[in-house]
Amino acid sequence: MSLARGRHARPLRSGLRRRALAVAAVAALVLLTGLLGTRGTLALWNADAASIGGGTVRSGTASLYVGVMPALRLTPLGPGTSTVGAFSVTNQGSVPLSVRVATTSTKVSYVSPTPDATVLGATTLHLASVTSAAACTPGLGGASGPIATFDTGSGYYTLPAGAKAYACLEVTLAADAPQSVSGAVVDFTVTVSGTQVPR
């Protein structure tokens, strides 16, 4: 039995060697074919390659300057009367801005116990675009609303880069304002904001 095993061992090893060499040859052929295919693909990419000239990308700047408006301070109003004040807005940036004007705070001070809502409900804010501060007069058109919730919304006015514009604010006390609002003082803050206009 041990001799038979010895006789069969040699041919079996020899067959294994032949199979291993055949597998190695096929693997080498597959690898060579793969490399040749890769070189061909690179050659195609290289043939289509082209150089692109350099360029510069710059970001824009947004800068809004709002001038002071002192005319509305301490101006007494009677029913049906109003007071006006002009202010300037300058776009100091390099991109056009969409300007929005909105009341951001109100405070009512008074001697009599009149509710804030009554005083604020009798007061209206108007905003109009004018050519100069001198052109700001009562009765102009434009946006209007209750002083406490006044808001032109975004996109009300577009201010080009480097441009300056004037706006006229008018505060009006309703003609049918109740006697109880007499002596009331309304302090309010109007915020002017600018958002870059998409190009």
Secondary structure, DSSP 8 states (H G I E B T S, - for coil): -HHHHHHHHHHHHHHHHHHHHHHHHHHHHHHHHHHHHHHHHHHHHHHH---------------EEE----TTTT----TT-EEEEEEEEEE-SSS-EEEEEEEEEEEEE-SS---HHHHHHTEEEEEEEESSGGG--TT--SEEEETTT-B--TTSEEE-TT-EEEEEEEEEE-TT--GGGTT-EEEEEEEEEEEE---
